Amino acid sequence: MTKLYVLDVPENTAVAKIAAEDPSVTVGRIGPYFEISAAGPIVVDRRATGCRHAVWYSCVGGVARDSRITQHDKDALRVEPV
């Protein structure tokens, strides 16, 4: 299971919202974080979120032990299972 954690603050809500648009992705909460999970890869398009670069590059709170960030650039954030 691929898991991405994003701090639940107003600046990051668009990341969780866009991730949730993928039917294979579920978004829940654990403590002060959004827990974004999927059986396969999680891909979030930066432009779709409307996030500015500073917010975009600081939105990741963490990933699960069996997940890895394979792309985090101006275009997308991609997390894949290890």
SULDA-V509812 format. One record per run of one state. SS is the DSSP state (A for helix, B for strand, O for the rest). FROM is the first residue (numbers start at 1). TO is the last residue. If there is no record, write none. Layout:
# SULDA-V509812
SS&FROM&TO + SS&FROM&TO
This chain:
# SULDA-V509812
O&1&1 + B&2&7 + O&8&9 + A&10&20 + O&21&24 + B&25&30 + O&31&32 + B&33&38 + O&39&41 + B&42&45 + A&46&49 + O&50&52 + A&53&58 + O&59&59 + B&60&63 + O&64&66 + B&67&72 + O&73&75 + B&76&81 + O&82&82
